[in-house]
Amino acid sequence: GLESQAIFGMLTDADLERKCLTPAGTPITTWKWLRAMVEHEAHHRGQIYLMLGLLNVPTPPLYGMTSEEVQARSA
């Protein structure tokens, strides 16, 4: 949300290059950790949308478009 954007916007290049630790204790640069969080969220969102589709449950819009709208624009 907007709060996260404000926090991320305050990070300097030095902040992003600084090492941090994952919950498992593995050192990683902050920018790589943030990228991993985005990839992780996208992965689980994909799993949820797949399961909803398999159950014939309409999926909510993603980035303002329904899956039907995405399919129509992809044709």
Number of C-alpha atoms within 10 A of each C-alpha: 5 7 8 8 9 10 9 12 9 9 12 10 9 9 13 16 13 13 16 17 12 12 7 6 8 9 13 14 15 19 17 14 17 13 10 12 12 11 12 12 11 12 11 11 13 12 12 13 17 14 13 14 13 9 9 9 11 12 15 12 12 11 6 9 11 14 16 12 11 13 10 9 8 7 5
